Amino acid sequence: MVWLIRPSTLLWGAFLTLGGMALALRLWLPGHWALPWLSSGLGCLLALRVASLLWDWRQGRVPGTRVLLPAIILAEGLGLVFTGGSQAALRVRLGTALALEMLLLVLAVRAWKASQTQPGAWPEDRISAAFGAFVPTSAARLMALELVMLGSAIQFLFGGFRHSAPEGFSHHRESALAGILPAIPLMIPGDFLLMKALFSGLAPWLRWTLHGSTVYAVLWLFGFYATLKTRPHQVSDGWVSLRLGLMKSVSFPAGLVQSATPLPEFADDWARHAHLKGVGKLVAKGAPVLELKLSEPVQVLGLLGPGRPTQRLAVSFDDPSAFLAALGRPCV
């Protein structure tokens, strides 16, 4: 088998390797002699990336806006080297970063509002399309999904939990997350106390980063539950649309379903893992699960794009019998 590795993959691999080494040295050995060399290497790789994007733009392969973000990062890095970290240069860099953040936020809000006025349009698709003018498609999709996840969490916490779920076949009521979600915010004060006790020797900014990651994880869980609730499975016009919140989705003609049966009992986790190998999983833990067998393979769309083709799907439902009735198939 011949493995084809794109030049951009090698470039990003080297960039991430050098960046990880520089970050580790910066945290544990701030005065290490290799830090300037690693920083220079990162600058050279970024310059190569800007040059390759300029070439792709001239060839018509990418929009010119794709050069903007890496070029600004490169310019700020060079400014840090030549200005020696002066206060004026720091203010300029902070202002530039805030301007970019505001630009992306405005684009995201406009795309979200546009998706609400058009039926059948998901906000993450429009936000991803807007971000795709500045970053690669995969990065744009991940950024869009994270924004929609956090936005869904905020909407849910500020009154969205009172709204009823749309029509369809839900799987949020019986999920384990529904039971533990009310207790999760109570863990945040304990996390702060534990972090202070265990990591009192860390720099304050690093401790606050850890606290922020905990709060972010809590918001992410609320957002995931909110999208489970607002995006149920549906059977309509001869099509089956299955969704696991924002995480996964797949649509196919209902006629492809050959059988829909509950998962069998397993002697242990190894047997369960062997049975579900190669199966597309759209499962909310705790809810009843059906195994769908299809006559043709389909691809489940995940966070990073379409997965491998599969003819077997494991899908959770609050009420599997209602889904089977919609398919017109008995549960056997």
N, C-alpha and C positions, 0 to 999 in steps of 0.2 A: 504494500500500500504506500502511495506517495502522499506525504503530508505537505500541504501548501500553507506556508505561513506568510501573511501579508507583511510588508515593510512597516506599516503603521503599528501592527501588533508587536513587532520587535522593538519599535521605538517606545511604545508605551510600557512594555515590559521592563526595558532598561530604565525608563523614567521612574517607574514605581519602585524598582530595586534601589536606585540611588536615593530616591526620596525617603524610603524606609530607613536606609542606613543613616542618612543625615538626621532624620527625626530621632532615631535612637541615640546617636551621639549627642544631639542637642539636649536631650533630656537627662542623660546619665553622665556624659563627659563633655560639658559645654565648651571647654577650652581645647579640645582635641585638635591636633595638627591637620587631620584629614578633612575637617569641616569646610575650609575654603575650597579644597579641591573638589569635594562632592558638590558644593554649590556651583562651582564653575562648570562641572559636568552637567548638572541640571539645566543651567543656562544654555549650554551648547545644544542639548537635546531639544529644549524648547525652541531655540532658534531654528533648528532643523525642521521642527514641526511647522513653524510659521512659514518657512520656505516651501515646504511641501504643499501647504494649504494654498499659498500664493500660486504655485504651479497648477494645482487642481482648479483654482478659480480661473486662471488664464485659459485652461483647457475646457472650461464650461462644465466641470464635474460637480462643483460646489458653489453656493452663492458667496458673494464677497463678504457678507456679514459673518461667515464662519471664521474669517481671519481675525475679527475684532477682539474676541476674548483672549486667545493666546498671545496676540500682539500686545495687548494692554498688560497682561501678566509679565511678559518679557520686558516691556518698558519699565514697569515698576521694579522688577528685579535689578535691572541695570541702574535705575535711579537709586536704589538702596546701596549699590556698590559704590557709585561715584559721589553720592552726597554724604555717605557715612552715617546715615540714620538721623539727620537733622530734624528738628521739630517741624520746619516748613515742609520738608519732603514727606514726613509722616502724615501731616494734615492733607497733603495732596493725595497720597495713597488711600487714606481713609475716605476722602471725598469721592475718589474714583470708584472704590469698592461699593460705597453706598449708592452712587448713581447707577451702577450696574444692577445692584439688588433691586432698586426701585423700578428700573426698566423691566426686569424680568417679572416683578410683581404686577406691574401694570399690564403687561402682556397676558399674564395668567388670569387676572381678574376679568379682562376683556374677553378672553376665550371662554371663561366659565359662564359669563353672562350670555354670550352668544349661544352656548350649548343649551342653556335653559329656555331660550326662545325657539329652538328648533327640536321638534320631537325626534327621538331616536339617536340624538347626538350625545355622546358621552363627553364630559368635560375634559377628561385626561387626553382624549384624542385631539381635541382642539388645542389644548395647552401644549401637548407634545409637538403638534405641527408648528405652533408659534415659536417654541424653543428650538426647533430643528433648524431655524435660520442661523443660530449662533453656536450650537454644539452638535456632535454626532447624534444620529437618530436614536441609538440605544440609550445614550446619556439623557437625551431629551425626554424619552419615555419614562425613565426612572425618576427624573426630576418632576415630571408631571404627575406620576402616580403618588409620589411622596406628598406633593402639595395637596392633591385631592384627598389623600388619606388624612392629613392633618386638618384640612378644611372640613371634612366630614365629621371628624372628632369634635371640633369646635361647635359645629352646627348641632350635633347630637347633645352635647353638654349644655348648650344654651337653648334648650327647648325642643330639640329634634327628637328626643326620646319619647315625647308625648304623641308624635305623629304615628298614624297607623301604617303598617307595611303595605306596599303596592300589591296588586293582585298577582298571584303566582303561587309557586310551591316553595314555601320558606324552609330554611334550615337554621335559623338563628335562635328560635325559642328553645329547642332541645339541645343546643350546643353547650358544651361545658363552660364556654366563655360567658354565657348568660348568667351562670351561677356565681362565678368568681369576680365578675366585673365590678359589682358594687363594693367589694372589699379591697380592690386594688389601690384606690387613692389613699386608704388608711396606711399603706405600706410606705408612702413617701416620707413622713416624719421619721419613721424607724430607719429608713435608708440614710437620711441626713445624719442621725445620731451614730449609726454604724460606721459610715464613712469617716466621721470625725474621730471616732475611737480607733479605727484600724489604720487610717491614712493621714494621721495628724502631721506626719513629717513631710507630706507632699506639698509642693508649691500651691498657694491658694487658687491660682487660675486652673491648675489641673484638678483640684478637688471640685471646683465649681463646674468644670467640664463633666466630671463624673456625675454630679448631681443633675446637671442638665440632661445627660443621656438617660437617666432614670425617668425624669419627667417626660422626655420625648418618647420613651418606650411605653409609658402609661397612655399618652395621647394616641400612640400608634394602635394600641389594643382597642381603645374606644373607637378609633376610626375604622378599624377592621370590622368590629361588631356593627357599626353604623352602616357600612357598605354591605355586610351580610343581610341586614334588614331591608335596605332600600333596593337591593338587586336580587330578588328571588329567581329561582328557575321558572321558565315559562314554556308552555306548549301552545303555539298559535300558528294558524294558517299552514299546518302541515310541517312546521319546523319546531325542533327542540332547541332551546337556548339554556345552557347550564352555566352558572356563574358561582365562583367562590369569592364574593366581594370584588375587590380590585385585583386579587392575586391571580386568578385564572378564569378563563372563559372558553366556551366552545359552542358552536351552533352547527346543526346538521339536519337533514330531512328526517322526519319521524319514521319514515319507512325503512330507514337503516337499522332500526332497533330490532334485533332478532329475539332477544330475551332480556328480562329485567327481574332479577331475583335477589333476595337478601344474601349477604355474605355468609358462607358456611362457618361453623364453629371451628376454631383452631386450637390445637393442643398447646401451642406456645407461640411466642412472638416470632420465632424463626420460621415456623410454618406459615404464619400470616404474611411475613415478608416474602417468602418464596411464592405464595399464591398471588401476591399483588405486584410481583416484578413485571415491569413493562406496562403496568396499568396506569392510565391517566386518572389522577386523584383530584376530585373536587369535594373534599370532605371537611366539614366542621366537626371537630372532635366532640363526641358525646351524642350526636344525632344519629338516628338509624341510617344505615347505608345500604344502597342497592348497587349491584354489579350489572352494568349494561353491556351486552355483547352486540356488536354492530356487524353488519355485512360488509362494510367497507371501512378502511382506516380513516381516522380524523386526526387533526393536530390541535392540541390544547394550547391556547395562547397564554403564556405566563409573563412574569415580570420582564424577562429578557427576550421575549419573542416566542414564536411557535416552538412547541416541543416536538419530540419524535412521533411519527404516525403510530397510532394504536387503534385496535378494534375492541378494546375493553376499557370501560370507565367505571370508577368507583365514585358514587355520588351520594351525598347525604340529603335527607329530607326530614322535616318535622312529621309529615304524614305521607309515608311512601304509598299508601293505598290510593290517595287522591291522585298522585302522579301516574300510577298504573292505570287508574280509571281513565285518565286523560289520554293515555296511550292505547287504551282498549285491550290491555293484556292482563291476564290474571297473575297474581303473585304466587309463583310455584317454585 
